[in-house]
């Protein structure tokens, strides 16, 4: 499984050492020249790139803006706009991008869609529909009301972790999973989740800033993982000096890779 950790500006110098590929947040391209230059350099040097759509960061892009960023970065994969816990809107967007916009993006850019829904059955139906309309690149979110409904009464983070695992397990059990397709894990609730994916080789990549954010708080992963998730998102630290926490961050980055292995 390829790993990418979203990094604040000061730590982007470590990207090629820590990350197997680069994960682009398009709204940061306009905000930071250094960020824009990084992805221009990555494309020039044929790095594998996945571009996000901004949902988790709470950023709403216009279609025109996303198309502009796609044509600038030319990612290997672009995650089409989805809607939290809303299968219908997500599928409408997925169909629209496949029918109306695919011809406007550079050759070699694959469209990826995210499974959304209110329960695991709806997530499975969404997955099957995405396959039917032609998606060969599909993502599984780290947070969904479906996971909470499946493990009602459980701690939120644990329910999120076990919920995604259960969703994927049911796809496998039912034979719905397309093992030749590209599957991506969006984000991380608890890092110990990734100890469980060794046999599911159809999962090709993960992105998460969790090791960075935990280290920025001066905390190191335990061998068993964590019981909490940092409250701050990446942009809180994006321009901050993290040199005082670099050893903790490096430790967590290395430990996360051990979890996956």
N, C-alpha and C positions, 0 to 999 in steps of 0.2 A: 504494500500500500504506500503510495507516494504521499509525503507530508509537506504541507506548507503552513508556516506560522506568519500571520500578518504582523508586520513589524513597524514600530515607530521610526521616525526619520533617523534618529541617532543610531539605531541598530540595523538599518537596511544594509550597511556594509557587511553584515554577517549573512545576508540572504542566501548567497550561493553556497555557503558552508553549512547552514542549518536546514535549508529547504531543498526539496527535490524538484520543486517547480514554483512558479510565482503566482500569487493570488491577488488580483487587482480589484480595488474598490474604486469605481469610476468617478465618484464625486471628489475624490482626493486629487485627481489629475488636474483639475482647475484650481484647486486651493494651494498646491505645492509644486513649484517648478522642479524640485529635486525628485519628487515622486513621479512626475511625468517623464523626466529624463531617465529614471530607473527603468521604466517599462519600455521606453524607446530603445534603450540599450539591450534589455532582455530580448526584445523581438529581433534586433539586429544580430544577436548571438544565438538565435534559435532556441531560446528557453521555452519550455512548455508553460503556457499561461492559461489560467482560468479567470474569467471576468465575472464578477458578481453583478446583481441588479440593484442593490442598495436597500432591500427590504429590511434586513436585520438592523442596519444602521439608521433606519427611519427616514431614509432619503427617497423622495419621489422624483424620478427622472422622467423627462419627456421621451417619447420614442425617438425623436430627432436627436436628442442629446446622446442617448444610448447608441444610436447608429453612428454618430460622429466618433464616440469613444471606441467602438468596435473597429471602425475603419482606421483609427489612429494606432491602436495597440495590436490589432489582428490576433486576438487570443485564439488558442486552440479550441477553447470551449467558452461559450457565453451562456450564462444562466438567465433564461427569459423571465420576465416579471411574473411573480406569483403573489398570492394573497394569503395571509395567515389563516389557517384552519378553514379555508374556503375553497372547496374542490371545484365548484362551478366556475368561479372567476378565474381560478388558476388554469382550468382547462380551456376556457375561452381565450385567455392570453396565449396559451401554448399553441392553440390552433391558429390564432391570428399571426403569430410570429412565423410559424411554419408556412402558412399560405401567402401572407402579404409582405413579409420582410426578409425572408431567407435570400431572395434574389438581390437584396441590397447590401449584403455583407460579403466580405472577401472570401474567395475560395479557400477552403481548408478550415473555416470556422464552423465548429459543430454547435448546434443548439442543444442546451440541456434544460430540462424541466424538473420542477420540484414537486414531490408528492405532498398534497395538502388534503385535510379532511377532518371531520369531527370525531370519527372513531376509526379503529383499525380496518374494519370492513370497507369504509369509504376510502381510506388510504390505498387499500389493495385495488379497489375499483379504479381509482385515479391512476395507479400504476399501469393497470391493464389498458386503460383508455389511451394513455400516453404512448404505449407501445403500438397500439392500433393506428394512431394517427402519424406514426413514423419516427418517434423519438427513440434513438439508440443510446442516448446519454441522459441518465436520470439521477436525481439527487434525493437523499433522505435527510430531512431536517432534524436538528437535535432537540427542537422544542415544538410540541403540538398538544392541543387540547385532547387529542385522541389518546396520547400516552397517559395523561392525567385521568381520563375516563376509564382507561384499562386498569389502572392501579390506584383507584380511588381510595383516599385515606393514607396513602404512602407519602413520605417526604417528597416534595416537588422535584428535586434534582434526581433522586433515585427513580422516581416514576418516569422522568424523562429518559434516563439512561436505559432502564429496563423496557420502556415502551418502544423505543426505536429498535432495540434488539428483538423484541417480540414481533414487531411489524415485519422485519426482515426474515425472521424465522418462519413466519406464516407464509410469506412469499415463497420461501424455499419448500416448505412442507406441502403447499398446494400445487407446486410445479409451475407457478406463475412467473417466477424469476427467470429472466433471460440471461443466462450465464455468459453469453458472448457479448452482451451490452456493457457499456461503461457506467459504473455506479460510483457515486461520490457521497461522502458523509459531510454534511454542512455543520460545522461547529461541534461543540463539546459541552455537555452538562457536567460530567465527572470523568476525569481522564482514565480511570480504571475500566471504563466501558471498552476501551480499545484492546484490552487483553483478550477479548472474546471473539475477535473476528479472524483469527488465524486460518480457519478452514474455509472461509468465504472469500475465495480468491477473485470473485467477480466484483468485489469492492476495490476499486483502483486507486482512490485518493481520499484525503481528508484535509480540511483546512480548519485551523483554530488558533486563536491568539492566547488560549488558556495558559500555556506554560509561561508566556511573557507576562501576562497580567498578574498571575500568582507570584512570580518572581519579583515583579515591580513592587509588590506589597511586602517584600522581605520574607516570603514563605517558600519553603521547598516541598516538593512532593514527598509523601511517605511512600514506602514500598507498595502499600495497598491503595495509593491514590489520595483522594481528598473527600471531605464531607461537605464542602462549601464551594461556591463559585464567586469569583470577584464581582463586585457591584459595578465597577467602572468598565467602560468599553475602551477599545483601542485609542480612540481620539483623545481621551482624557490625558493620555501619556504621549501623544504624538510629537509634541515639541519639548517634552521634559528631558532633563538630564537624568539618565538611569545608570550612570557609571557606578554609583554606590551599590547597586543591586545586580550588577552584571554576573557575579558568580552564582547567585541564586537563579537567575534567568538561564544561564548556561546549564546548570544542574537540571532544571526542569525540562529543558529542551532535550537533553540526553536521556532523561528518565522517560519522557513521553515516547521516544523512539524505542526504548526497551519494552514499554507496555505493548506496542504494536508487534514487536518480534515475539 
